[in-house]
Amino acid sequence: MAVFGCGAHFHAEEDAPGEFVEPAEVAKWIDEATCIAVDVREDFEIQERGPLPGAFQLSSGSIMFAKPDLDKKLESLRRNSKPLVCYTDKGVEKSRCGVVCQWLVDKGFPPERLRRLKGGRDAWHAEGYPTCMYGDEMWQLASQAQLSAAPVGPSLRWHVIGGADKGGILVREGAALTSPACDTRLTTGSVLEQVQLKGERLCYKLLEGDGPKTGWVSIRLSDKELCVLHEQCPPPRLLDSVVRIRGLQSDAGKALNGQEGFVQSFDEEKQRLVVKVYASGKEHALKVTNLIPKP
């Protein structure tokens, strides 16, 4: 049972529910929308140090001094069976995330659903994983995916093809082209996992290669492509999306380059995505590497 007292230190018991999980594992879950991150910090802490993408806010203070609408707020967590990964800044045995895990068990949540982020937000940030601001575009997209009943599957993967003559491509800390540049470049040939695509700006997590572990890069500079979808990119993630066609080398294919269309289906036999081109209304079976998603 979770017990609160105004004069007591707000620490978790040693046997609090919620197995600790490494940041790398939680990052994978968030990318695939197979968990729900739960930020148990107070508002002032979150304003100083932004949350994980999509994190559901359930502060330890809000359960200590519960408001009438708290049970209604929990309904969005009850609607599916994804693991709930609670976190504070530090993520140690006595951290408040353990108190919130115990409180959730008292509220009827199965103990096996509960996890705690090992090392907390500090470890997450130190390992180069992205944070955001509550309500911004990154948070909204991740929150919608996490709270949906079904996982969305693996994220899109990108291949860096530009920058060979400059030691790689430029990485910035934010989406804006005026945001500070990182000290090192992202090497040509690197493989990236998409966190967010905003116009022609890509927020990524580095999977293979050298350079900043996370940041923002341009996928295109003027008419020069810097990043394209990787050949191992999961095709289902492009279904029902708008794409731009690129990289076709045949005479007929070159006429399609630059045109936009809608991804209707995936041909398992051909291992091609079926795209209906807007301009002609015709369908074409294309490789994932010949498509660029439109946000």
C-alpha positions in Angstrom: 0.0 0.0 0.0 1.2 3.5 -0.8 1.2 5.6 2.3 1.7 9.4 2.3 2.4 11.8 5.1 3.1 15.5 5.0 6.1 15.2 7.3 7.7 12.2 5.7 10.2 12.0 2.9 8.5 10.9 -0.2 10.6 7.9 -1.1 9.7 4.4 -2.5 9.9 1.3 -0.4 12.7 -1.2 -1.2 10.1 -3.8 -2.5 8.2 -1.3 -4.6 6.8 -2.8 -7.9 8.3 -1.8 -11.2 11.4 -3.6 -12.6 14.2 -1.2 -13.7 14.7 -1.0 -17.5 17.8 0.4 -19.3 17.3 3.6 -21.3 18.2 1.8 -24.6 15.4 -0.7 -24.1 12.9 2.1 -23.2 14.0 4.1 -26.3 13.2 1.1 -28.5 9.8 0.7 -26.9 9.0 4.4 -27.4 10.1 4.2 -31.0 7.8 1.3 -31.6 5.0 2.7 -29.4 4.9 -0.5 -27.3 5.0 1.2 -23.9 3.6 4.4 -22.2 6.2 6.6 -20.6 4.9 8.1 -17.3 6.6 11.3 -16.0 6.0 11.4 -12.2 7.9 14.7 -11.6 6.2 18.0 -10.6 5.5 20.8 -13.1 8.5 23.0 -12.1 10.8 20.0 -12.7 9.3 19.3 -16.1 9.6 23.0 -17.1 13.3 23.0 -16.3 14.0 19.6 -17.8 11.6 18.5 -20.6 9.9 15.1 -20.7 10.5 12.0 -22.8 8.6 12.1 -26.1 4.9 11.4 -25.4 5.2 11.0 -21.7 2.0 10.9 -19.7 2.1 13.2 -16.7 1.2 11.7 -13.3 3.2 13.5 -10.7 3.7 12.1 -7.2 2.1 15.3 -5.8 -1.0 14.8 -7.9 -1.6 11.4 -6.3 -0.8 12.6 -2.8 -3.3 15.4 -3.1 -5.7 13.7 -5.6 -8.3 15.8 -7.5 -11.7 14.5 -8.4 -10.8 14.0 -12.0 -7.8 11.9 -11.4 -9.6 8.5 -11.9 -10.9 9.8 -15.2 -7.4 10.7 -16.2 -6.3 7.1 -15.6 -8.8 5.7 -18.0 -6.4 6.4 -20.9 -3.9 4.1 -19.2 -6.4 1.4 -18.6 -7.5 1.1 -22.2 -4.5 -1.0 -23.3 -2.0 -3.4 -21.8 1.2 -1.7 -22.7 4.0 -1.5 -20.0 3.9 1.7 -18.0 7.5 3.1 -17.7 7.6 5.5 -14.7 10.5 7.9 -14.3 12.0 10.7 -12.3 15.2 12.6 -12.9 17.4 10.0 -11.1 15.7 6.7 -11.4 17.1 4.9 -8.3 15.5 2.5 -5.8 14.1 5.3 -3.6 12.9 7.5 -6.4 9.3 8.6 -6.5 8.6 6.5 -9.5 8.5 3.5 -7.1 5.8 5.3 -5.0 3.7 5.9 -8.1 4.1 2.3 -9.3 2.8 1.1 -5.9 -0.1 3.6 -6.0 -1.0 2.3 -9.5 -1.0 -1.3 -8.1 -3.3 -0.1 -5.3 -5.6 1.3 -8.1 -5.9 -2.0 -9.8 -3.1 -1.9 -12.4 -1.3 -5.3 -12.7 2.2 -5.2 -11.2 3.6 -6.9 -14.3 2.7 -3.8 -16.4 4.9 -1.5 -14.3 8.5 -0.6 -15.1 11.0 2.1 -13.9 13.5 3.9 -16.1 17.0 3.0 -14.7 18.9 6.2 -14.1 15.8 8.3 -14.9 15.7 11.2 -17.2 19.4 12.1 -16.4 20.6 8.7 -17.8 18.2 9.0 -20.8 19.6 12.4 -21.7 23.2 11.4 -21.0 22.9 8.6 -23.5 21.7 11.0 -26.2 18.0 10.1 -26.4 15.6 12.9 -27.3 13.5 15.0 -24.9 10.8 17.6 -25.8 8.4 20.1 -24.4 4.9 19.1 -23.2 2.4 19.9 -26.0 5.0 20.4 -28.8 4.7 18.4 -32.1 7.1 15.7 -31.0 5.3 15.1 -27.8 1.9 15.1 -29.4 2.9 12.5 -32.1 4.5 10.2 -29.5 1.7 10.6 -27.0 -0.9 9.6 -29.7 1.1 6.6 -30.7 1.7 5.4 -27.1 -1.9 5.8 -26.0 -3.3 4.0 -29.0 -4.4 0.4 -28.4 -2.0 -1.1 -31.0 1.7 -0.5 -31.4 2.8 1.2 -34.6 5.8 -1.1 -35.2 9.4 -0.2 -35.9 10.3 3.4 -36.9 11.4 4.5 -40.4 15.1 4.2 -41.1 17.2 6.6 -43.1 20.6 6.3 -44.9 22.9 9.3 -45.0 24.2 9.7 -48.6 25.3 13.3 -48.6 28.4 15.1 -47.2 31.0 12.8 -48.6 33.2 15.8 -49.7 32.8 17.5 -46.3 33.3 14.7 -43.8 29.5 14.2 -43.3 26.4 16.3 -43.0 25.7 19.1 -40.5 23.7 18.3 -37.4 21.8 21.0 -35.4 20.3 20.8 -31.9 16.9 21.9 -33.0 14.6 21.8 -36.1 15.3 25.4 -37.0 18.1 26.1 -39.4 19.2 28.9 -36.9 19.6 26.5 -34.0 23.1 25.8 -32.7 25.2 23.3 -34.8 26.7 20.3 -33.1 30.5 20.1 -32.8 30.8 17.0 -35.1 29.2 16.0 -38.4 27.2 12.9 -39.1 29.3 10.6 -41.3 28.2 9.6 -44.8 26.8 6.1 -44.8 25.3 6.4 -41.3 22.0 4.7 -40.6 19.4 6.7 -38.7 16.1 5.9 -36.9 13.4 8.6 -37.4 12.1 10.3 -34.3 10.2 13.1 -36.1 10.0 14.4 -39.7 9.2 18.1 -40.0 9.2 19.3 -43.6 12.6 18.4 -44.8 14.1 18.4 -41.3 14.7 15.0 -39.7 15.1 14.4 -36.0 17.0 11.2 -35.6 18.6 8.6 -33.4 21.9 7.2 -34.6 21.9 3.4 -35.2 25.1 3.0 -37.2 28.0 5.3 -38.1 29.8 8.2 -36.4 28.5 11.6 -35.2 26.0 13.0 -32.7 23.7 10.3 -31.2 20.7 12.5 -31.8 19.9 15.8 -33.4 18.3 17.4 -36.5 19.5 17.1 -40.1 18.2 18.2 -43.5 17.2 15.4 -45.8 17.6 17.6 -48.8 19.6 20.8 -49.6 18.5 22.6 -52.7 18.4 19.8 -55.3 20.9 17.6 -53.5 19.6 14.7 -51.4 21.4 14.2 -48.1 19.3 11.4 -46.6 17.1 8.7 -48.2 15.1 5.8 -46.8 17.2 2.8 -45.9 16.6 -0.5 -47.8 15.7 -2.2 -44.4 13.0 0.4 -43.7 9.8 -1.4 -42.6 7.3 -0.9 -45.6 4.1 -1.0 -43.4 5.1 2.3 -41.8 4.6 4.0 -45.2 1.1 2.6 -45.8 -1.6 5.3 -46.2 1.0 8.0 -46.4 1.9 10.7 -49.0 5.3 10.2 -50.6 7.6 11.8 -53.2 9.2 9.5 -55.8 13.0 9.6 -56.3 16.0 7.8 -57.6 14.4 5.9 -60.6 17.0 5.4 -63.3 15.0 4.1 -66.3 13.7 6.5 -68.9 10.1 5.8 -67.8 11.1 6.0 -64.2 12.9 9.3 -64.5 9.6 10.9 -65.6 8.2 9.9 -62.2 11.0 11.3 -60.1 9.7 14.3 -58.1 6.1 13.4 -58.4 3.9 12.8 -55.4 1.5 9.9 -54.7 -0.4 7.9 -52.1 0.9 4.5 -50.8 -2.1 2.2 -51.2 -0.7 -1.3 -50.3 2.3 -3.5 -50.1 2.9 -6.3 -52.7 4.3 -9.2 -50.6 5.3 -11.2 -53.7 7.2 -8.3 -55.4 8.3 -6.7 -52.1 7.2 -3.4 -53.4 4.9 -0.6 -52.2 2.0 0.2 -54.6 1.9 4.0 -55.1 -1.0 5.8 -56.9 0.6 8.9 -58.5 -1.6 12.0 -58.1 -0.8 13.6 -61.5 -1.6 10.5 -63.7 -3.8 8.4 -61.4 -1.7 5.4 -62.3 -0.4 2.8 -59.9 3.3 1.9 -59.7 5.1 -0.8 -57.6 8.2 0.9 -56.1 11.0 0.0 -53.7 11.0 1.8 -50.3 14.3 3.4 -51.2 12.6 5.2 -54.1 10.2 7.0 -51.8 10.5 10.0 -49.5 7.7 10.4 -47.0 5.8 13.7 -46.8 5.0 14.9 -43.3 
